Amino acid sequence: MTQELTELVEAAKARPFPEEEREAQRRSFAYGNAKIENNLVTWEMIVEADEQIKARLAGR
């Protein structure tokens, strides 16, 4: 790894990871993987499923 790349990796490790970004990445990952398996999956379906899961977990 170059010195510049090493420094960028270290900077990324120290960067805060806000919940909004985590949610967006989780949804994007779910959408991409689901879309591979079923071309009928929509972004709205992923958002709805994520909201349902969050609500279920909050009710524990």
Secondary structure, DSSP 8 states (H G I E B T S, - for coil): --HHHHHHHHHHHHS---HHHHHHHHHHHHHHHHHHH-TT--HHHHHHHHHHHHHHHHT-
